[in-house]
Amino acid sequence: MQRVPQLVLCSRLSEVVETRCLAWVLLYPYGEARVVISLAGRRHTVPDPGVNGLLRVVAQTEVLARDEAH
C-alpha cells in the first residue's frame, strides 16, 4: 500500500493532494501574492506566511496526524 504524505507544499493543487493529504500549502497560485493553507479540510488564505508561518503549519499538521493516529 502506498503511503500518502501528511503535508504537501505545492505550486499547483492536484485532486490527489486536495482529497488525500491531511494538510497542504498552495504557494502563490497563478502568480498571485497569496498562499492557501488547508489543515484537515479547513482552508484559509494568507498574503505571505513567511518561514515562521510555514513552520506553524508543519507543527499543526504533526498534532493533527498524532490525534488522527489515536
Number of C-alpha atoms within 10 A of each C-alpha: 3 4 5 12 12 18 19 17 14 14 13 12 15 9 8 9 20 16 11 14 18 21 27 26 24 18 20 16 14 9 8 9 11 16 18 17 20 20 19 16 14 8 12 11 13 12 11 14 17 10 9 9 12 15 12 12 20 18 12 15 20 16 12 16 16 10 9 9 7 5
